[in-house]
């Protein structure tokens, strides 16, 4: 299941990267960071970490920084035309894949 989580996380990072590839001057990190955090929360919950406010604040800052970095990397390439919903749709699909990976994990009865 770690492969599914890694694939989901890469898809979540592909969203801001694609946003940068479109040549957009707005990274939309306020959209992508919560999506990444939502995809990561099931993994954190599965590890027994409680969602403390400090942990969530740190996680949103880390996810935001990753989104900004991926957006910047995508912006270094030549602009590409793509549907406006493609970057966000890719990130949401990645979050669903990452969450599903945690749900498919074998549980001890």
C-alpha positions as CSV (number, residue, x, y, z in Angstrom):
1,X,0.0,0.0,0.0
2,X,3.0,2.3,0.3
3,X,3.2,2.4,-3.5
4,X,-0.4,3.7,-3.6
5,X,0.4,6.4,-1.0
6,X,3.5,7.4,-2.9
7,X,1.6,7.6,-6.2
8,X,-1.1,9.6,-4.5
9,X,1.4,12.0,-3.0
10,X,3.1,12.4,-6.4
11,X,-0.3,13.1,-8.0
12,X,-1.0,15.7,-5.3
13,X,2.3,17.4,-6.1
14,X,1.6,17.2,-9.9
15,X,-1.4,19.5,-9.4
16,X,0.6,22.6,-8.4
17,X,3.3,21.6,-10.9
18,X,0.7,21.6,-13.7
19,X,-0.6,24.9,-12.4
20,X,2.9,26.3,-12.9
21,X,3.2,24.7,-16.3
22,X,0.1,26.7,-17.5
23,X,2.1,29.9,-16.9
24,X,-0.3,31.1,-14.2
25,X,1.0,33.8,-11.9
26,X,-1.2,32.5,-9.1
27,X,0.1,29.3,-7.4
28,X,-3.2,28.5,-5.8
29,X,-1.4,27.1,-2.8
30,X,-4.4,27.9,-0.7
31,X,-6.3,25.3,-2.8
32,X,-3.5,22.6,-3.2
33,X,-2.1,22.7,0.4
34,X,-5.4,21.7,2.1
35,X,-6.0,19.0,-0.5
36,X,-2.5,17.6,0.2
37,X,-3.2,17.7,3.9
38,X,-6.6,16.0,3.5
39,X,-4.8,13.2,1.6
40,X,-2.2,12.9,4.3
41,X,-4.5,12.9,7.4
42,X,-5.6,9.3,7.0
43,X,-2.0,8.2,7.1
44,X,-1.3,10.3,10.2
45,X,-4.4,8.9,11.9
46,X,-3.4,5.4,11.0
47,X,-0.1,6.0,12.8
48,X,-1.9,7.0,16.0
49,X,-1.0,10.7,15.9
50,X,-3.7,12.9,17.3
51,X,-4.6,16.0,15.2
52,X,-3.3,18.7,17.6
53,X,-3.5,22.3,16.4
54,X,0.3,22.7,16.3
55,X,0.7,19.5,14.2
56,X,-2.0,20.6,11.8
57,X,-0.4,24.1,11.5
58,X,3.0,22.6,10.8
59,X,1.5,20.2,8.3
60,X,-0.3,23.0,6.4
61,X,2.9,25.1,6.2
62,X,4.9,22.1,4.9
63,X,2.2,21.3,2.4
64,X,2.1,24.9,1.3
65,X,5.8,25.1,0.9
66,X,5.8,21.9,-1.2
67,X,3.0,23.3,-3.4
68,X,4.9,26.6,-3.9
69,X,8.0,24.7,-4.9
70,X,6.2,22.4,-7.3
71,X,4.4,25.5,-8.8
72,X,7.7,27.3,-9.2
73,X,9.3,24.2,-10.9
74,X,6.4,24.0,-13.3
75,X,6.7,27.7,-14.0
76,X,10.3,27.2,-15.2
77,X,9.0,25.3,-18.2
78,X,7.4,26.7,-21.3
79,X,3.7,27.4,-20.8
80,X,1.3,24.6,-21.8
81,X,-2.4,25.0,-22.5
82,X,-4.6,22.7,-20.4
83,X,-8.1,22.8,-19.0
84,X,-8.4,25.0,-15.9
85,X,-9.7,22.1,-13.8
86,X,-6.9,19.7,-14.7
87,X,-4.4,20.8,-12.0
88,X,-6.9,20.7,-9.1
89,X,-8.5,17.5,-10.4
90,X,-5.2,15.8,-10.5
91,X,-4.4,16.9,-6.9
92,X,-7.9,15.8,-5.7
93,X,-7.4,12.4,-7.4
94,X,-4.0,12.1,-5.7
95,X,-5.6,12.8,-2.3
96,X,-8.3,10.1,-2.9
97,X,-5.6,7.6,-4.0
98,X,-3.5,8.4,-0.8
99,X,-6.6,8.1,1.4
100,X,-7.6,4.8,-0.3
101,X,-4.1,3.4,0.3
102,X,-4.6,3.9,4.0
103,X,-8.0,2.3,4.0
104,X,-6.8,-0.7,2.1
105,X,-4.1,-1.4,4.6
106,X,-4.4,-4.8,6.3
107,X,-5.9,-4.4,9.8
108,X,-5.5,-6.8,12.7
109,X,-8.8,-8.0,14.0
